[in-house]
């Protein structure tokens, strides 16, 4: 049949479409397959990103924990590569300066240690046994920064001199390495704290808290110490838990613990005794009760012990020192106020003069911090001699401190004591009371004075 040209054109077009349909369908299938493949790759990539994010979060948490552990851990000595064992710490104060003092022999300039606070090096350790009970220890030595020697600190018994055995214990060498506080103890949150060794008497603990100079710098502590005592050797110390702001402390000292059989006529120990010193020297007790609530602190203390010395007939016993004190502080934020009263007596049965000391000491003081780094301190103290001698004294202490940071400061202090009626009371040149007294050349009725400049670093 003869085809018309138009018919042939139409057939040609439909033929092309028919031939191209399978190819176009194949392209759509490939496109869909590619889309599925891309979707699968995207899902895998998303899973990988989520896994990576989770791994990064875990690593970040571990890094933060490690950083906190390093920050909380005691700092090791530079270059040592070692950290302090858990529960053990090293602490101290390094303090030194220059004093211009006049103690009756002309003004003298001295390089001194511990003008602001007594220089010291200490070791503390604590080990916990459950939530409530822990055991601990402390070893603290006084250090003289100007010459590297150990510093002596008095107590209720005779302090041993270098190379001289102490009558307080038969196995000592006479060199007090840890001359400040040394003890071991147990503490429980419910039952309190008990320790054994050498430590502050409770009457002293409220004295330090109520002194604007914290027993250092221009402190009036030397007047106070003339009628009390600061430490107990051979002691047992108990501190109660705090209840409604109240806390009690009590301490007992066994004293010399030597083998003297009799006091009467003893001068340095009875014949054939292996230890020296009068029997029971230093034996005594001390106690305190304090209340603390917000800005207010108040306390009362008591002390009674047999003083260091000898017993010579007609005396029948050692000199007994008895003292009590009242102390208080109040923090106004812009200023802190301090006050204390102490009464002390020395009596001896059988002695021709039964009472050899009877005095009242009181002080009022303040510390004023300003502009974060500056602190001004002031104290005025009076000693009232209640014996017929009436040798009263007045103490004035002034101080300025500039903090370089929370641990380091520079300071300047001035202190003087005026005496009358033949009095020979002296002052403390800093935390170790380095001012000369009547036993080292201080004239009667003299006014000793001290100007101190120095730096203090706490760690």
C-alpha positions in Angstrom: 0.0 0.0 0.0 1.4 3.3 -0.9 2.1 5.5 2.2 1.4 9.1 2.3 4.4 11.2 3.4 2.5 12.5 6.4 1.7 9.0 7.5 5.4 8.1 7.2 6.4 11.1 9.4 4.0 10.1 12.1 5.1 6.6 12.1 8.7 7.7 12.3 8.0 9.9 15.4 6.2 7.2 17.3 8.9 4.7 16.4 11.5 6.9 18.0 9.5 7.3 21.1 9.0 3.6 21.3 12.7 2.9 20.9 13.7 5.6 23.5 11.3 4.5 26.3 13.4 1.6 27.6 16.5 3.8 27.8 14.6 6.6 29.7 13.2 4.1 32.2 16.7 2.8 32.8 18.0 6.3 33.5 15.2 6.8 36.1 16.1 3.5 37.8 19.7 4.5 38.0 18.9 7.9 39.4 16.7 6.4 42.1 19.5 3.9 42.9 22.0 6.7 43.2 19.6 8.7 45.5 19.3 5.6 47.7 23.0 5.1 47.8 23.6 8.8 48.7 21.0 8.6 51.4 22.7 5.5 52.8 26.0 7.3 52.8 24.5 10.3 54.5 23.0 8.1 57.2 26.4 6.4 57.8 28.1 9.8 57.9 25.5 11.0 60.5 26.1 7.9 62.6 29.9 8.6 62.4 29.4 12.2 63.5 27.2 11.2 66.4 29.8 8.6 67.5 32.6 11.2 67.2 30.6 13.7 69.2 30.0 11.1 72.0 33.7 10.2 72.0 34.6 13.9 72.3 32.2 14.4 75.2 33.7 11.5 77.1 37.2 12.8 76.4 36.1 16.3 77.6 34.7 14.9 80.8 37.9 12.9 81.5 40.0 16.0 80.8 37.9 18.1 83.2 38.1 15.4 85.9 41.9 15.2 85.5 42.2 19.0 85.7 40.1 19.1 88.8 42.2 16.3 90.4 45.4 18.1 89.6 44.0 21.3 91.1 42.8 19.6 94.2 45.9 17.6 94.8 48.8 19.1 96.9 51.4 20.8 94.8 54.6 18.8 94.4 57.9 20.5 94.8 59.1 21.9 91.5 61.2 19.4 89.6 60.4 16.5 91.9 57.8 14.9 89.7 56.1 13.6 92.9 52.9 14.7 94.6 52.1 14.6 98.3 50.6 11.4 99.6 46.8 11.6 100.3 46.2 13.1 103.8 49.6 14.6 104.2 50.4 18.3 103.9 53.3 20.6 104.5 52.7 24.1 105.8 54.5 27.0 107.4 55.3 30.7 107.7 58.6 32.3 106.5 58.9 35.7 108.2 61.9 38.0 108.5 62.7 41.7 108.8 64.7 44.4 110.5 64.1 45.7 114.0 65.3 49.0 115.4 64.9 48.5 119.2 66.0 50.2 122.4 66.0 48.0 125.6 68.0 50.3 127.8 71.4 49.7 126.2 71.0 52.2 123.3 69.2 51.8 120.0 70.3 48.8 118.0 69.4 47.6 114.6 69.0 43.8 114.2 68.1 41.4 111.4 65.3 39.3 113.0 63.2 36.3 112.2 59.5 36.2 113.0 58.7 39.8 113.6 55.2 39.6 112.2 54.6 35.9 113.0 56.9 33.3 114.4 58.5 31.5 111.4 57.7 27.8 111.4 57.6 24.6 109.4 55.0 22.0 110.0 53.7 18.6 108.8 50.1 17.4 109.1 48.5 14.1 108.4 45.0 12.8 108.6 43.4 9.4 107.8 39.7 8.8 107.8 37.9 5.7 109.0 34.4 6.1 107.8 32.2 9.2 107.9 32.8 10.2 111.5 36.2 9.0 112.8 39.7 10.1 111.7 43.2 10.0 113.1 45.7 12.8 112.7 49.1 14.1 113.7 51.0 17.4 113.6 54.7 18.1 113.9 55.7 21.8 114.0 59.1 23.4 114.5 60.1 27.0 115.0 62.7 28.3 112.6 64.9 31.3 112.9 65.2 32.6 109.3 68.1 34.9 110.1 70.5 32.1 111.1 68.7 28.8 110.3 68.5 27.6 113.9 65.5 26.1 115.7 63.6 28.5 117.9 62.6 27.7 121.5 59.0 28.2 122.7 58.2 28.0 126.4 55.7 25.7 128.1 54.7 24.7 131.6 57.9 22.7 132.2 61.6 23.5 131.8 62.6 23.8 128.2 65.6 21.7 127.4 68.7 23.5 126.2 70.8 22.2 123.2 72.6 19.1 124.3 71.0 19.0 127.8 68.6 16.1 128.6 65.1 17.2 129.6 63.9 16.1 133.0 60.4 15.9 131.4 61.3 12.6 129.6 64.3 10.3 130.3 64.9 9.4 126.7 65.3 12.9 125.1 68.5 14.3 123.7 67.8 17.9 124.9 67.4 19.3 121.3 63.8 20.3 120.8 63.4 19.7 117.0 59.7 20.3 116.9 59.7 23.1 119.5 56.2 24.3 118.8 53.3 21.8 118.7 53.7 18.0 118.4 50.8 15.6 118.9 48.7 12.7 117.7 44.9 12.5 118.0 41.6 11.1 117.2 38.5 13.1 116.3 34.9 12.1 115.9 32.0 14.4 114.8 29.8 13.2 117.6 32.2 12.7 120.5 34.8 15.4 119.9 38.6 15.5 119.5 41.3 14.1 121.8 45.0 14.5 121.3 48.2 13.6 123.2 51.5 15.5 123.2 52.5 19.1 123.3 50.0 21.8 122.3 48.4 25.1 123.3 46.7 25.3 126.7 43.0 26.2 126.2 43.5 29.5 128.0 45.9 30.5 125.3 43.6 29.5 122.4 41.2 32.3 123.3 44.0 34.7 123.9 45.4 34.3 120.4 41.9 34.7 118.9 41.3 38.0 120.8 44.6 39.6 120.0 44.6 42.0 117.0 48.1 41.0 116.2 47.5 37.2 116.8 50.4 37.0 119.1 52.9 38.6 116.8 54.1 42.0 115.6 53.3 44.7 118.2 51.4 42.3 120.5 51.0 42.8 124.2 51.5 39.1 124.8 54.6 39.5 127.0 52.5 41.3 129.6 49.9 38.4 129.4 52.5 35.7 129.6 53.9 37.1 132.8 50.8 35.8 134.5 49.8 32.7 132.5 51.3 30.0 130.2 50.7 29.2 126.6 51.6 25.5 126.1 51.4 22.2 127.9 54.0 19.5 127.6 53.2 15.8 128.4 49.5 16.7 127.9 46.2 15.2 127.1 43.8 17.6 125.3 40.1 17.2 124.6 37.8 19.5 122.5 34.1 19.0 122.5 31.9 19.2 119.3 30.3 22.6 118.7 26.7 22.7 120.0 24.6 25.8 119.3 27.7 27.8 118.9 29.3 26.6 122.2 32.5 24.6 122.4 34.5 23.4 125.4 38.2 22.5 125.8 40.1 20.9 128.7 43.7 19.8 129.0 45.8 18.0 131.6 49.6 18.0 131.9 51.5 15.4 133.8 54.3 17.8 134.3 57.9 16.7 134.6 57.2 13.0 135.2 60.6 12.6 137.0 61.4 10.5 139.9 62.1 13.1 142.6 60.8 11.9 146.0 60.6 15.2 147.8 60.2 18.9 147.0 61.5 20.4 150.2 65.1 21.5 149.9 65.3 20.4 146.2 67.6 22.5 144.0 67.9 20.8 140.7 66.8 17.4 141.9 67.2 15.2 144.9 70.5 13.3 145.3 70.8 10.0 143.3 67.9 10.9 141.1 68.5 10.3 137.4 66.5 13.4 136.3 66.6 17.0 137.5 63.9 19.4 138.6 61.4 19.5 141.5 58.8 16.8 141.6 55.6 17.4 139.7 56.9 20.6 138.1 54.5 21.7 135.4 51.6 19.4 136.5 48.3 21.2 136.0 45.1 21.8 134.1 43.6 24.3 131.7 40.1 24.7 130.3 38.0 27.1 128.2 34.5 27.6 127.0 33.7 29.7 123.9 30.7 30.9 122.0 30.7 31.9 118.4 27.8 33.2 116.4 28.3 35.3 113.2 30.4 38.3 114.0 30.5 37.6 117.8 33.1 35.5 119.6 33.3 35.3 123.4 35.4 33.0 125.6 36.5 32.3 129.2 39.6 30.3 130.2 41.2 28.9 133.3 44.7 27.7 134.1 46.4 26.1 137.2 49.8 24.5 137.2 53.0 24.1 139.3 55.5 26.5 138.0 59.1 25.8 136.9 61.5 26.5 139.8 62.9 25.2 143.0 61.4 24.6 146.4 63.5 25.7 149.3 62.5 25.4 153.0 60.4 26.7 154.7 58.3 26.3 151.5 56.5 23.0 151.4 55.5 22.8 147.7 56.1 24.3 144.2 54.8 27.7 143.2 51.3 27.3 141.9 50.2 29.6 139.2 46.5 30.2 138.7 44.9 32.4 136.1 41.6 33.0 134.4 40.7 35.2 131.4 37.7 36.6 129.5 38.0 37.4 125.8 35.8 38.7 123.0 35.9 39.9 119.4 33.2 41.5 117.2 33.5 41.8 113.4 31.9 44.9 112.0 33.1 44.1 108.5 34.8 47.5 108.1 36.6 46.9 111.4 37.1 44.1 114.0 37.2 44.9 117.7 39.2 42.9 120.3 39.3 42.7 124.0 40.7 40.6 126.9 41.0 40.5 130.6 43.4 38.2 132.5 44.0 37.7 136.2 47.0 35.7 137.4 48.5 34.8 140.8 51.6 32.9 142.0 51.3 31.3 145.5 53.5 28.9 147.4 52.5 27.1 150.6 54.9 27.5 153.5 57.0 30.2 151.8 57.8 33.4 153.8 56.0 35.3 151.1 53.0 33.2 150.2 51.9 35.4 147.2 54.7 36.4 144.9 52.6 37.6 141.9 49.1 39.2 141.8 48.2 41.1 138.6 45.5 42.0 136.2 46.2 42.5 132.5 43.7 43.8 130.0 43.8 45.1 126.4 41.6 46.7 123.8 42.4 46.6 120.1 41.1 46.9 116.6 42.0 45.9 113.0 40.7 47.9 110.1 41.0 46.5 106.5 40.6 48.9 103.6 40.9 48.8 99.8 41.4 45.0 99.9 45.1 45.1 100.4 45.6 47.3 103.5 45.2 46.6 107.2 45.8 48.8 110.2 46.1 47.3 113.6 46.2 48.9 117.1 46.2 47.7 120.7 46.4 49.3 124.1 47.2 47.2 127.2 47.5 47.8 130.9 49.2 45.7 133.6 47.9 46.4 137.1 50.3 45.1 139.8 48.1 44.4 142.7 51.0 43.8 145.2 52.4 46.6 147.3 55.1 47.2 144.8 52.5 48.7 142.4 54.7 48.2 139.3 52.2 49.0 136.7 52.9 49.1 133.0 51.2 50.3 129.8 51.7 48.9 126.3 51.0 50.5 123.0 51.1 48.6 119.7 50.6 49.9 116.1 50.8 48.1 112.8 50.3 48.4 109.1 50.2 45.5 106.6 50.1 45.5 102.8 49.0 42.3 101.2 50.8 41.4 97.9 48.4 38.4 97.7 46.4 36.2 100.1 49.6 34.5 101.3 52.2 37.2 101.2 52.4 40.6 102.9 54.7 43.4 103.9 54.4 45.0 107.4 55.6 47.8 109.7 55.0 47.6 113.5 55.8 49.8 116.5 55.5 48.8 120.1 56.5 50.3 123.5 56.0 49.6 127.2 56.1 52.3 129.9 57.0 51.2 133.5 56.8 52.8 136.8 57.8 52.2 140.5 60.8 50.2 139.5 58.9 48.0 137.0 60.9 46.0 134.3 58.2 44.7 132.1 59.2 44.4 128.4 57.6 44.0 125.0 57.5 41.3 122.4 59.5 42.1 119.3 57.3 39.9 117.0 55.9 36.5 117.3 58.9 35.0 119.2 59.0 37.8 121.8 62.6 38.8 121.0 62.6 41.9 123.1 65.1 42.0 126.0 63.7 41.8 129.6 64.8 42.4 133.2 66.9 39.2 133.0 68.9 40.5 130.0 69.6 44.1 131.0 66.4 46.0 130.9 66.7 48.9 133.5 64.0 49.6 136.0 61.5 52.3 135.0 62.7 52.2 131.4 60.4 52.4 128.3 61.5 49.7 125.8 60.5 50.4 122.2 60.7 48.5 118.9 60.2 49.5 115.3 59.8 46.5 113.0 59.8 46.2 109.2 59.5 42.9 107.4 57.9 40.5 105.0 55.8 37.3 105.6 55.0 34.4 103.4 52.5 31.7 104.3 52.2 28.4 102.6 
